[in-house]
């Protein structure tokens, strides 16, 4: 059961990273980057959420004793 949850978190994390990269390359993010030097908050949160979900999913999936 834990392994399935971990794999699901990895998949969700990879999807969030993909959406975050896509949002970083959007027009709104380009405008924000022009004025502030950083992409939009939405793209940053998508990337961070994806990284955290992938790490947690990896820890759950590959933990010793996971069934």
ABEGO torsion letter per residue (X at the ends): XAAAAAAAAAAAAAAAAAAAAAAAABAAAAAAAAAAGBBBAAAAAAAAAAAAAAAAAAAAAABBGBX
